[in-house]
Amino acid sequence: MARKKKKHEEEHENSERWLVSYADFITLLFAFFVTMYAMSRVDEQKMGSAVESLQRALGSLIPVSVSQRESGAFTNRTVPFNPTIIGNVEGQIKTSEVESSRKLSEEIQKEVEKLTGGVGKSNPPSDNQIKYIIDKRGLVIRVPEAFFFKSGEASIRQEFTPVLNALGKSLEKIPNHIRIEGHTDSIPINNYQFPSNWELSTTRATSIVRYLLAHHAIPPEKISATGYGEFRPIAPNKSPEGRTQNRRVDVVVLSTKEGETEPPEEKAPTIPPAVQFPRPTEVGR
């Protein structure tokens, strides 16, 4: 009798077993839609910052789209040239210097076009083009990072040395002091070569100075290099476009008044000839 009862219990089927599979299916479906929702709401700004930061940390080994950064760099279209004038510069520097800065900027643009076949000229102007700005400091030639350097590096790109040669050819003719300023965005960098953006921006400015001195007749006492890191932005660092504008090199041709703030040129002191004293054995002869 016990055997029959046991056999009957084994043959009994659980009619609610389907609930287990149904619950697993619902759970997987829920996870799928949560994943899809999360993917559709990716913060592009944070993602871009993370990608650029990782790229710098790994020495630019990660392929990242640079179409926005270098868009139009080689566009060959003619546009009317008119340097941007910031503020009432006529009241801060001489009118003659404003006109000289305007002529110098036009000359540099012509040299850039002649040597590079249109690099630095586009229609309409974009954030990736060379800009000419006249402010109280003098003439500021604003060159985007992409013209001279790869991301996170300070070695001058060989394909863009014609731009430097065009700048140097015009700058070696002027008597004004020239200051090369390196700028970065706010994304930190930390590797064996550049512990921070201070080192990166300063090294970039120094690289430009060394190239100009080596290839053009610019007196060393008339040129200087400085790095500002991310602390002199010209646009908010919250968007990729703003960070692109902040990564730049400014070639500043200082006005006469601004040039007076630079350390004065001092000649090395003249060392008088050594006084010849008689030897002890010669005394009394």
C-alpha positions, 0 to 999 in steps of 0.5 A: 500500500505504501509503495502505491502511495509513493508511486502516485506522489511521484506521478503528480505533476506541478501545474505551476512550474510555468511561473518560474520560466515566466518570472525569468522571462519578465526579469530578462525583459525588464533588464533589457529595457533598463539597459536600452533606456540607460544607453539612450541617455548617455551624457555626451559631455561626460562621455567626451571628457572621459574619452579625452582624459583616457586618451591623454593618459594612454598617450593618444593610443585610443582612436578618437574622432577629430573631425570636429577639432580639425574640421576645415583646417585645409579649406581653401575658400576666400573670405574678407579679412578683418581681424577682431578688435576687442574693447576700445584699444585705441584708448589703451594703445596708440592708433598707429600701433593698432594700424600696424597690428592690422597690417601685420595680421594681414601680412601673416595671413598672406604668408600662411596662404602662400606657404600652405595653400590656404591653411588658416582660411575658411568660409565661414570662420570656425573655431578651428581656424587661425584667428587674429585679435587686436586687444590692449596687449597688442596683436594676438595670433590664436592658433588651435591646438590641432595645427601644431600638436596632437592631443596630449603631446608637445612635439610639433606636427611636421605637416604643419611646420609651414604655418610656423614658417609663415609666422616666423617669416613675418615676426622676424621683421618686427621690433616688438617683443613676442610672447608665446602662450600655451593653453589647455582645457580643464581635462587633467593629464598625468603621465610620465612626461606631463604630470599636469597641464602646467607642464604640457602648456609650458612645453608646447610654448617652449617648443614653438619658441625653439623652432622659431629661433632655430629657423628664423632670425628672431633675437632670443631676447625678443621672444619668451614662452609661458604656459597657463594650463587650463586657467585662462579659458576663452570658452566654458570647458563644459562642452567639447566645442568649448574645450576645443577653443581652449586648447590653443597657442597664442602668439602675442605681438606685444604693444609698446606699452605692454612690452615695457612690462617684460624684464629689461634687456641687460648686458652682461657686466664687464669684468675688469682685467685681473690685476697682476701682482708681483710674485713673492720672490720678485719683491725687493729686486 
